[in-house]
Amino acid sequence: MPKKRAEKVWTILEVCSASNGTCAGCGRSCAACDLCQKRVLMVGGITKMEDRYREVVEMRGGVFEYHDGYMRNGARNLEGVIRRADMVLCPVNCNSHTACGVVKNLGKKYGKPVFMLAGSSVSALAQAVEHAGARVLE
């Protein structure tokens, strides 16, 4: 990863971890507790970036889960992880049309908020978690 890009990623992570306040879900005042142990599922994305995605979610107090987005066994593999998730993120730039459709349909079936991301970058994930976290806690 080029130095400038790496610095940008770590700046995003630092901003995420610096967010302090009262947790809407548990009522406690705690650092980076926006997600209150809610399970965030990322379907697809860049597999090599899974650890970075995990850092962003965990710095926000969430539990991160990852599915590579491959549809080898149809919807069966996705169904279980979507059922467990509190929030589903799906970057459209690296998932097939079929995978995106399955994610949307399963999210609707189980009443899970699904956020289709334009990109699979760490910043796209951080922004989605930032803006969607409050909605998930409602």
C-alpha positions as a Markdown table, in Angstrom:
| # | Residue | x | y | z |
|---|---|---|---|---|
| 1 | Met | 0.0 | 0.0 | 0.0 |
| 2 | Pro | 1.5 | 3.4 | -0.9 |
| 3 | Lys | 2.5 | 5.6 | 2.0 |
| 4 | Lys | -0.1 | 8.3 | 1.4 |
| 5 | Arg | -2.9 | 5.8 | 1.1 |
| 6 | Ala | -1.7 | 4.0 | 4.3 |
| 7 | Glu | -1.7 | 7.3 | 6.2 |
| 8 | Lys | -5.2 | 8.1 | 5.0 |
| 9 | Val | -6.4 | 4.7 | 6.2 |
| 10 | Trp | -4.9 | 5.1 | 9.6 |
| 11 | Thr | -6.4 | 8.6 | 9.9 |
| 12 | Ile | -9.8 | 7.2 | 9.2 |
| 13 | Leu | -9.2 | 4.5 | 11.9 |
| 14 | Glu | -8.1 | 7.1 | 14.4 |
| 15 | Val | -11.2 | 9.3 | 13.7 |
| 16 | Cys | -13.4 | 6.2 | 14.2 |
| 17 | Ser | -11.7 | 5.3 | 17.5 |
| 18 | Ala | -11.8 | 8.9 | 18.8 |
| 19 | Ser | -15.6 | 9.0 | 18.8 |
| 20 | Asn | -16.7 | 9.1 | 22.4 |
| 21 | Gly | -20.1 | 9.5 | 23.8 |
| 22 | Thr | -23.1 | 7.9 | 25.4 |
| 23 | Cys | -24.1 | 4.7 | 23.8 |
| 24 | Ala | -27.7 | 4.8 | 22.6 |
| 25 | Gly | -28.1 | 1.1 | 23.0 |
| 26 | Cys | -26.8 | 0.5 | 26.5 |
| 27 | Gly | -26.9 | 4.0 | 28.0 |
| 28 | Arg | -23.3 | 3.8 | 29.2 |
| 29 | Ser | -20.7 | 6.4 | 28.4 |
| 30 | Cys | -17.9 | 4.5 | 26.7 |
| 31 | Ala | -15.3 | 5.1 | 24.0 |
| 32 | Ala | -16.2 | 4.0 | 20.5 |
| 33 | Cys | -19.4 | 2.3 | 21.6 |
| 34 | Asp | -21.6 | 3.5 | 18.7 |
| 35 | Leu | -22.6 | -0.1 | 17.7 |
| 36 | Cys | -23.0 | -1.6 | 21.2 |
| 37 | Gln | -21.9 | -5.1 | 20.2 |
| 38 | Lys | -24.2 | -5.2 | 17.2 |
| 39 | Arg | -23.1 | -7.6 | 14.5 |
| 40 | Val | -22.0 | -6.0 | 11.2 |
| 41 | Leu | -21.7 | -8.3 | 8.2 |
| 42 | Met | -19.6 | -7.3 | 5.2 |
| 43 | Val | -20.5 | -9.3 | 2.1 |
| 44 | Gly | -17.7 | -9.1 | -0.4 |
| 45 | Gly | -15.0 | -6.5 | -0.4 |
| 46 | Ile | -11.3 | -7.0 | -0.8 |
| 47 | Thr | -10.4 | -10.1 | 1.1 |
| 48 | Lys | -6.9 | -8.8 | 1.9 |
| 49 | Met | -8.6 | -5.8 | 3.6 |
| 50 | Glu | -10.7 | -8.0 | 6.0 |
| 51 | Asp | -8.5 | -7.1 | 9.0 |
| 52 | Arg | -8.9 | -3.4 | 8.3 |
| 53 | Tyr | -12.6 | -3.7 | 7.9 |
| 54 | Arg | -12.7 | -5.5 | 11.2 |
| 55 | Glu | -10.7 | -2.8 | 13.0 |
| 56 | Val | -13.2 | -0.1 | 11.9 |
| 57 | Val | -16.2 | -2.0 | 13.2 |
| 58 | Glu | -14.5 | -3.2 | 16.4 |
| 59 | Met | -13.3 | 0.4 | 17.2 |
| 60 | Arg | -16.9 | 1.4 | 17.0 |
| 61 | Gly | -17.9 | -1.3 | 19.5 |
| 62 | Gly | -19.4 | -3.7 | 17.0 |
| 63 | Val | -18.8 | -7.3 | 16.2 |
| 64 | Phe | -17.5 | -7.9 | 12.6 |
| 65 | Glu | -18.4 | -10.8 | 10.4 |
| 66 | Tyr | -17.2 | -11.3 | 6.8 |
| 67 | His | -18.5 | -13.3 | 3.9 |
| 68 | Asp | -16.5 | -13.3 | 0.7 |
| 69 | Gly | -19.6 | -12.9 | -1.5 |
| 70 | Tyr | -19.0 | -15.9 | -3.7 |
| 71 | Met | -22.2 | -17.7 | -4.5 |
| 72 | Arg | -20.9 | -21.3 | -4.8 |
| 73 | Asn | -23.8 | -22.8 | -2.9 |
| 74 | Gly | -26.4 | -20.2 | -3.8 |
| 75 | Ala | -28.1 | -18.3 | -1.0 |
| 76 | Arg | -27.6 | -21.1 | 1.6 |
| 77 | Asn | -24.2 | -19.8 | 2.7 |
| 78 | Leu | -25.3 | -16.2 | 3.0 |
| 79 | Glu | -28.6 | -17.0 | 4.7 |
| 80 | Gly | -27.2 | -18.0 | 8.0 |
| 81 | Val | -24.8 | -15.1 | 8.3 |
| 82 | Ile | -27.4 | -12.5 | 7.3 |
| 83 | Arg | -29.9 | -14.0 | 9.8 |
| 84 | Arg | -27.3 | -13.4 | 12.6 |
| 85 | Ala | -26.3 | -9.9 | 11.5 |
| 86 | Asp | -27.8 | -6.7 | 12.8 |
| 87 | Met | -26.5 | -4.7 | 9.8 |
| 88 | Val | -25.4 | -5.9 | 6.3 |
| 89 | Leu | -22.9 | -4.0 | 4.1 |
| 90 | Cys | -22.5 | -5.0 | 0.5 |
| 91 | Pro | -20.0 | -3.2 | -1.8 |
| 92 | Val | -21.4 | -3.3 | -5.4 |
| 93 | Asn | -18.1 | -2.8 | -7.1 |
| 94 | Cys | -16.8 | -6.2 | -6.2 |
| 95 | Asn | -19.9 | -8.4 | -6.0 |
| 96 | Ser | -21.8 | -10.0 | -8.8 |
| 97 | His | -25.3 | -8.7 | -9.7 |
| 98 | Thr | -26.6 | -12.1 | -8.4 |
| 99 | Ala | -24.9 | -11.8 | -5.1 |
| 100 | Cys | -26.1 | -8.2 | -4.6 |
| 101 | Gly | -29.7 | -9.4 | -5.4 |
| 102 | Val | -29.5 | -12.3 | -2.9 |
| 103 | Val | -28.2 | -10.0 | -0.2 |
| 104 | Lys | -31.0 | -7.5 | -0.7 |
| 105 | Asn | -33.6 | -10.3 | -0.8 |
| 106 | Leu | -32.3 | -12.0 | 2.3 |
| 107 | Gly | -32.1 | -8.7 | 4.1 |
| 108 | Lys | -35.7 | -8.0 | 3.3 |
| 109 | Lys | -36.7 | -11.6 | 4.3 |
| 110 | Tyr | -35.1 | -11.3 | 7.8 |
| 111 | Gly | -35.8 | -7.6 | 8.3 |
| 112 | Lys | -32.1 | -6.6 | 8.4 |
| 113 | Pro | -30.9 | -3.2 | 7.2 |
| 114 | Val | -28.8 | -3.6 | 4.1 |
| 115 | Phe | -26.5 | -0.9 | 2.9 |
| 116 | Met | -25.2 | -1.2 | -0.6 |
| 117 | Leu | -21.8 | 0.6 | -0.8 |
| 118 | Ala | -20.4 | 2.1 | -4.0 |
| 119 | Gly | -16.9 | 1.0 | -3.1 |
| 120 | Ser | -15.1 | -1.5 | -1.0 |
| 121 | Ser | -12.6 | 0.8 | 0.6 |
| 122 | Val | -12.0 | 1.2 | 4.3 |
| 123 | Ser | -13.3 | 4.7 | 4.1 |
| 124 | Ala | -16.5 | 3.6 | 2.5 |
| 125 | Leu | -17.0 | 1.1 | 5.3 |
| 126 | Ala | -16.2 | 3.7 | 7.9 |
| 127 | Gln | -18.7 | 6.1 | 6.5 |
| 128 | Ala | -21.4 | 3.5 | 6.3 |
| 129 | Val | -20.8 | 2.5 | 9.9 |
| 130 | Glu | -20.8 | 6.1 | 10.9 |
| 131 | His | -24.1 | 7.0 | 9.2 |
| 132 | Ala | -25.9 | 3.7 | 9.7 |
| 133 | Gly | -24.9 | 2.9 | 13.3 |
| 134 | Ala | -27.6 | 5.1 | 14.8 |
| 135 | Arg | -30.3 | 3.5 | 12.6 |
| 136 | Val | -29.2 | 0.0 | 13.6 |
| 137 | Leu | -29.5 | 0.9 | 17.3 |
| 138 | Glu | -33.1 | 2.2 | 16.9 |
